[in-house]
Amino acid sequence: MTRSGETIELGTVRRGDQAGPTVELPVADALSGRSLVAGDAGSGTSNSAGVVCEKLLDRGHGMVVVDVDGEYHGLKETYEVLHVGADAACDRRVHAAHAETIAELAVERHVPVILDVSGFRAESEARDLLAGVTKHLHAKAKTRRHPLLVVVEAVHEYLPEEGGLDECGRMLAKIGASGRKHGLGILGVTERPAAVRSDFRRGCDWQAWHRLTGGAAVATVDRVLGSDHADNIGEMADGECFLRTDPGAPVRVVQFERKRTFDAADPPAPGDVEPPTYTGVSGDVLAELDAVTGGGARRASRLDELERDIERTDDRLRAVERRLAGTREAERMADRETWARRDSAADDSGTSLNAAAAWGGDLLDGVEEAASPPDGAAGSTDAGEPAASADPAADEPDAGRATEPIAPELDAGVSTGPSDDRTETDRSGLSVPGGPAGDAHADVVEELTAAIDSLSVVEREMLRHYRAEGPTTPMAAHAAIGGSGERTEAYAVNRALRRLGVVEHAARGRHRYALSSLVAERVGEPLATAGPTDDDLARMVQRVEASFVHDVLPPAQEPDVDAAETLALDDEVGAWPDA
C-alpha cells in the first residue's frame, strides 16, 4: 500500500521564475490515477514513462506494461519483471488462456509484468489477450485493493476518438473511469494525442506534453493547455515537456530525468554493445504459467475462443446496425426531400401534386376532384390515413376498377399543354402528336416512354420494384425502396402508377407490374391495319423498359439513314470548339 504523502521525483523545472527545483509527483496519483504522456517520436515519451516505472518499482509497487513495440524489456536489467508475449525473447510465450494467471500474478503475487504484444502475428490475438488480462485485473482489484498501474503504449489504438471500442478498449476505458477507487491506475502513452478519446484526456490527474509538431496535435494542446503553450510545444527539447501534476495546478516546463535501465527504444549506433544480462524470474512464477500451458489450457482456450467469437460477432452486428441506421436515415431524408419538392410543385389548378395524388385528385385530364376530407371525416382515420376495411382488396382506393383499364384512351385530338413541334405528354401517358403522323406502334412506345419519364423519382423506383419483385402491396414496395411504408404515402405513389396503367391490382391488396398488358392493349386498338406479333410486342416493351431500367438495352434497330447522314456531316464539320 502507498504511504500518505509519498512522492516520486520526475525531473527539474527548466524555465521561468521557478527554474531549478525538483518536480515531485504523489505516488497515489502516479500509481492509481489516470495520466497521459504525449509527444512525437523521439521527443522523450517512452523515457518519461520508463522513469515513472522505475520510480514505482524502486518502492516495490506493481504494474502491468502493455508494450506494443518491444521497448520495455530493458527494465529487467535491474528489476525482477515477468516478460511475456509471443516470441522467444520473452520469459514465456502466452496466449488468451493465460490471461487470468497473468492478472493473478500481478495483483495477488505483486509480480511486475511486461505484456509484450509486438510479437503476435495477428492483432486479434494480442487484443484478446489484453482484453482478458484487463478484465481479470479489474475483477481482482475490487477484492484485493492493492494499488497497481497499467501502462499502455500507443493508447490511441485502444481508446480511439473516432469509431467504437472493442472489448479490449472497453476494459481499458473502464479502468480509466472507475479503476482508481479499487487502486487500479492507467498511464497512456501516445504520439497522437488528438486521436485519443477526449473524455480520457480531460480526466487525467497528471499530464506530460513533450514536443509535438502535427497540426491536429498542436490544436489539442491549445484546447487542453491554452494557446501560449500550443505556440511553443514544437520548440521543446528532447526530454522537455509541459507538465501539469494536478488538474488545477500551473503548467511548468520540466526536464525529465534519464531512465537508468537499458533503453531498447534508442536506435542502435555503431559500436553499441549487446544488451545487458537480465534479471531472471523465480521458478514458481514460471511454473504457474507452464501449468496453464498444459492440457487444461486447451479446454480454457477453446471456451475463451468461443466467447471471443461471440463478442466479435456482437461487435460486428452492432457496427452493421449502426451503418444500417445511418443508411435508413439518409434514405428517409432523401425521401422527404423528394416529397417536399413534389409538394412545392403545383398543377394548373394550384393544387399540390402530392396532395392531389394522396386524395385522389385527377391530374390526368384537368378535372378537379373534391377537396381533401377533413380530419375525422368519413373515409379517414384519426391518423389521417384511409380507413381499412375487412376486404383487403377494398382497402385499395381504386380496387373497384381493377378489371377495367386504368389509363384513359389515347386521344390524338386532345391537347393538354402548349402546342409546338414536340410531343406533349401528361402524367397519364396521353400524348398529342404535334409532328407529322408516323407509325402508330412507334407512337405508343414514344408516349409510354415519355409518360414514365415524367414520373417522379420515387414513382419510377417503385415501378422498378414491382417489375423486379412481382406482386406485392404498395406499403411493402414503398418501404423496400427506402420510403416510410406508411399507407397514405404508399398509395399516393401507387395511384400514379395505376392511373398510368403500368401497375394493376392483382388480389388481396397486392399489385403487379402491367407494362406488357398495357402495351398489348394500346397497340390492339384500331390504329393500324395489321396487329403486332408477340415478338413485336416484346420489342416494344423492351424499348419502353430501356428508358427506366438500367440493365435493359433497347432492341437492335435498322440503321437510321437520317442519323447516319447527320453523323457524316458532324465528321466533316469537326468537333464543337470549347467554350
N, C-alpha and C positions, 0 to 999 in steps of 0.2 A: 504493500500500500504506500501511497505517497504521503510524505510528511507535510504538514501545513507550512506554507511559506517557502518550500523547497524550490530552487530555481536552477536553470542551466544557463551557461554563458554561450552566446552565439557569435559575438564579434564586437567591433568597436564603432562608435559614431565617427564618420569621416568628415562631414561638412557642417557648416553652420555654427551658431554660438555654442552648441553643446558638443562640439567635436572632442574626441578623446576618451570619454568614459566607456566602460564595458557595457554592452547591452545584455540584459538577462531576461529570461522568459520563464514564467511559472511552470513547473513540471506538470501541474494539473492541466494547464492549457495545452502543453505540448503533447501530453500523453493521452488524454481522454477528450480533448476538444476537437473542433473542426478547423482545419488550416489549409492554406494554399501557398505553393511556391511556383511562380510563373516566370518565364524568361525564354529568350531564343536559345537555340542550341549553342553551347559554348559559353553562355553567359554566367554559368555557375549554379544552375538549379540543382543538378544531381549532387554537387558538392555540398550545398546548403542542406539538402535532405539528409545526406550522409553524416554531416556534423550533428544534426538533431538525433539521428540513430545512435551515433557513438556516445553522445552525452547521456542518453537514456540507458544504453547498455552498461555504461560505467556505473550506473546506480542500480543495476540489477533488474531493470524493468523489461517487460516482454514486448514483442512486436511481431507482426507478420508483414513482410515487404513483398508487394506484388511487382516483380521485376520483369518488364517487358523486353528489355534489351540485354539481359545478362550482365549488368553492371555492378551489382551489389555483393557479389561473392567475395569481394575484397575485404568485407567485414570479418571473414573467417581468419584473416591474418592475426587478429587479436582476440576475437570473441568466439565462444563456442556457439555457433549458429548452425541450425539444420538447413542444408541447402537441398531442396527437392525440385524436381522438374521432369523433363522428358529426355535429356541427353546424358551421356556417360560422365560428364564433368560434375554432375550432381552427386550428393551423398546417396540418394536413392531415386530411382525413377518411379513416378507416381501417376495415378490417373484418378478419375472421379470417385472410384470406390474408396480411395484413401482419404477423402475429404474430412470425414468425421474424426479419424485418427489424428490428422494434422491439426484440426481445431482443438482436439483434446490435449495434445502435446503443448500447444501454445497457451491455452487457458489454464489447464489444470496442472501441467508439469512446468509451466513458465519457461518453455524452450523457445528462444527466438527462431523464427522460421523465415527463410528466403524462398518464396514461391516463384520460381523461375519459369515463366510461361513462354519464353522466347524459343524453346526447342520443340514445341508441339507443331506437327506438320499441319494439322487442321485447327483453325482458330476456334471452332466449336468445341474441340476437346479442352482447350485451355479455359474457355469461358465456362464450360460445365464444371470443371474442377474448381475454379474460383467461386462460382455460384454456390457449390456445395460447401466449400470451406467457410465462406462468409455467412451462410445460413446457419451452420453449426456454431460458428464463433458467436453470433448474435444470441442464439439459444442458450449456449453455455454461460455466456457473460451475465445473463439475467440471474443465474443462481450462484455463480462463483464470485461475481463482483470484484474481480481482480483487474486493475487497470491494464489496458493493452492497446497499443497503437497499430493501426493498419495503414501502411504507406503504399500509395497507389501511383506508380509512374504512368504517364500518358492517361491521366484521369479523364481527359476529354473523350477518349474512346469508349469509356464505360458510362459516363454521365454526360451525354451529348446535349447541347442546347436544342438542336434540331432532331426531330424524329422521336420515336418512343424508346422505352427501356426494355431490354430483355431481362431474364431472371437475374443475371449477374448484376446488371445496372440497378435493378430494383432493390437488391440486397444492400449494395453499397450506398444507395440513397437512403435506405432505412437506417443504416449505421450512422450516416451523417445527420439524419433528422432526430433520432432517438437514442443513439448509442451512448451518449455522454452520461445519461442517468444510470447506465449499467457499467460505466468505466471503460467504454469502448470508443476510441477516438479514430479519426481518419485524417491523414495528410495527403492531399492531392498535389501531384507534380505535373506540370504541363508546359508545353511550348506554344499552346494555342488557347490562351485564356478566354478568348471570345467564343470558342466552341464548347466551353464548359457550361453546364446548366447555371443560369443566373441565380436560382434560389440556393445553390450550393455556395457560390461566391459571396452572396450577401450575408450568409450566416456564419462566416469564418471568425474564430476567436483571434487568430493572428494571420497575417499575410506578408509574404516577401515578394516584391516585384523587381526582378532583375531586368537587364536590358531587353527591350522589345522594339522592333522596327516596323512590323507589319501594320497596315492601316487599321484593320479590324482590332488588333491587339491594343494599339495606342488609343483607339476610341474607347475600348473597355477600361483602360487606365483612367481616361478622362471621366468616365461615369463613376468609377469607384473612388479615385483619389482626388480628382479635380484637374483642371486644365493646366495648372502650373507644373504638376508632376508629369502630366502627359507630354508637355513640351520638352521635358528633359530626360524622359525614360530612355530615349535612344542614345544618350550620351554616357550611360552608366559604364564603368569599367568592369572587367571580369571580377565576379565575386561581390560587386557592389549591388545594393538593392535599396528600394524604398521599403522600409519595414514599419508595419503597424502591429504592435503587440496586444492591442485591445481595440474593440470597435470604436471606442470613444477617445483613444489615445492619439497624440500627434504623430505624424509620419516623419520618420528620421532616415537619413542616408546612412546605411550601415555597411561596413565591410565584413563579410562573414569570415570566420576562421577557415583555415585549410584543414580538411579532414586528415586524420593521421594514418588511416589504413590504406591499403593498396587501392588506387583509383583505376578501375577497369574501364572507366569511361574515357580516360585520356587516350588519344591516338598514339600508337607506338612510334618511337623515334629511333633512328639508327643508334645502335649500341645499347638499347634497353635490355635489361637483364630479364630473366624469366620471373614469373610471379612468385612471391614468397611461399614458403611452406605453410599450409593452412592448419588451423586447429581442428582436431577431429571431434566427432560427436560420440557420446557414450554408447556402448553396445546395446544397452537395453532400449534406448530410444529407437535405434535402427531395427531392433528385433520386433518392436511393435508394428513398424511399417511392413517388415517382412511377413509378419503373421497375416496381415491383410492381403498381401500379395498371393497368399496360398489359395487353397480351394474355396474358402469362404468368400474370397474376393470375387470369384467368378459369379456366384449367385447374387451377391450385393451389386456387382457391376451390371448384371442383367436387369435387376429391378430399377437401379438408378437410370439405366439407359432407357427403359420403358417410360419412367417418369419424365425424363428429359424430352423424349419423343412427344409425350402428351403436352408438355409445356410448350415445346417449339410449335406443335400443331396449333395450340391455343393462340400463341403469338401470331402465327400466320393468319389464322382465322380472324383475329382482331384487326390485323392490318388490312385484310381483304374487306372486312366490314367497313372500316374507315374509308377505304378507297371507293367502295360501292356507295356509301352515304354521300361522299363528295360528288360522285358521278350523278346520283339521283338528284341532288340539289341543283347541280349545273343544268340537268335536263329540265327540271321544273322551272328554273329561271328562264331557260330558253323558250319553254312552252308558254310561260306567262308573257314573255316579250312578244311572241308570235301573236297571241290573242290580243295583247294590248294594241299591236299595230292594226289588227283587223278591226278592233273597236273604234280606232281613230279614223278609219276609212268609212265614209257614208255613201249610201246609194243615192239615186236621183231624188228620192223622197225625203232624204235627210236621216234615214234610219240606219243605225249601225249594222254592218253586215253580220257581225257576230250575234247581236241581239235579235235581228230578224231571223237568222237561221235557228237560233235557240228556241224561238216561239212560233216557228212555222211561217215566218214572213216570206212571201213569194218574191224571190229575186230573179225569177226566170222570165216572167212576162210583164213585169211592172205593175201587176195588180196588187193593191195594198190589202194586207190582211188586218184582222182585228188587233188592237193594241195588246201588249203583254198582259197576262192576267195578274191582278194584284195579289199580294200575299194573302193567303187564306182563301182565295177564290177556288171554285170547283176546278178540278183538274190539276191542282198543285198540292204539294205537301207543305208542312211547316218550314221545311228547309228550302222551299222554292224549287223542288225537283218535281218532275212529273209523277203523279200518283201511280203506284204499281197495282196491277190487277191480278186476279187469280190465274189468268191465262197468260203465260209468258209472251206469247205471240202478240197479245193485245197490248202489252206494255210498249211495243214499238209504235211510235206515233203514226207511222204510215203503214202499219201492218195490214190494215183493211184493204189496201190497194196492192198487196204483194203479188197478186196474179195478173195485174194489169201493167202495161209499160209505164215506167216511172217518168222517163224523159218525154217531153212533148214531141209531136210530129215535126219533121223538118218542114219549113215553110220558106221557100225561096222568095216569097213576096213580102215578107215582113222584115222591116229594118229596125234594129234596136239601138242604133247609135249613128254617128255621123257617117255619111256615105262618101267613100273615096275608092281608090283602086284596090284597097286591101279587103280581105275577108274579115268581117266583124263577127266575133264570137262572144256570146254572152255566157253566163255561168252554167247554163244547161247544156251547152254544146250546140245550140241552134246557131246557124250562121246564115248570112245573106251574101251569096257570092257577088262581089262587086266587080269582078273582072269578067272576061269572056267565059262562056259556059264551056266546061270541059267534061271529062269522063265522070259519070255520076259516082262510080265506086271510089275514084280518087278524091272526089269532093267529100265523101263520108269520112275517109281516113283523115283528110286535112281538117275537117270540122271537129272530129273527136280529139285529134291531137291538140288543136288549139284550145278546146274546152278543158281538157285535162291540164294543159299548161297554165290555164287561168286559175286553177285551184290553188289554195294556199299551200304552204309547205307542210302543215300538219295534215291537210286532207290528202295530199299526194302520198305522204308517208304512210297514212292509214290504208290507202288503196294498195300500196305495195305490200303491206302486211296481209291484207285479205288475199292477194294473189299468191303470196308465198306460203301462208299457213292454212288456207282453206277456211271453211265455215267456222265462225266464232261470233261472240257477242260484241257489240260496239264498245262496251266498257272494257272488255279484255283486250280488244285491239288498241283502244286508246291508251291503256296502261302500258301495253307492250312497246309502243313507240315512244314512251317517255312522258306521256300525259298523266293527268291525275286519275283517270279511270272513273271520274265522277259522272253519274248518269246524264245530267243535263249537258255537260260539255261533250261527252262522247256522242250523244245522239245529235247534237248540233253539227258535229263534223260528219257523222254518218248520213245525216239527212241530205247534205250537199252531194254526197256520192250517190245516194239513191235517186235523187232527182236528175242527176246526170245520166243515170241508168247503168253505171259501171259496177254497182253493187245491188244485190237484190235480196229480199227476205227469203230465208230457207225454211226454218221451222223452229218453234220454241225459243223465239227471241234471237236466233242466230242468223247471220247474214253471210253471203258468199260473193265471191268475185264473179262478175257477169259481163265482162267486156266482150267475150266471144258471142254470147247471146245477143248483146246489143248490136254488134256489127252485123250479125246474120239478119236481125230484124230490120236494120236500116237498109241494107242492100237488097233485101227481099221486097221492098216497096217497088211499085211500077215506075222506076226511074230509068230503066234500061230495057232493051228488047229481050235480052237473054240473062237468066240468072247466073250468079257466080258458082263455080265449082267449090268443093271443100278445100282444095289447095289454094284457090283464090282467097277464100275466107281466112285461111290460116296465115297467108302472107299479109293480108290487110291487118289482122290482129297483131302480127309481129311488127308491122310498121308503126302502129299506134303505140305498142308497148316500148318500142325502141326510144320513144320520146321521154319516158319517165322511169324505165327500169334500166339500171346501169349495165347489167350483164346481158342485155338483149340487143342484138345488132339488127339493123334493117335488112330485109332480104335483098339478094342481088338483083340489080336492075339493068336494063339495056342502057348503053351509053346515051347520054343526053347530048344531042347534036349541038344545041344552042350553048350548053355549058362547055363543050369541047372547043367551040369557036371562041367563046369568051376567054377560056384558058389560053388558047393560042394567041389571042390579042394581048393578054396580060404579059405573055412571054416576050412579045415584040416591044411592048412599051417599056418593060423593065420593072424593077421593084419600086414601090412607092417610096419617095425620099423621106428621110427622117424629118420630123417637125423641127 
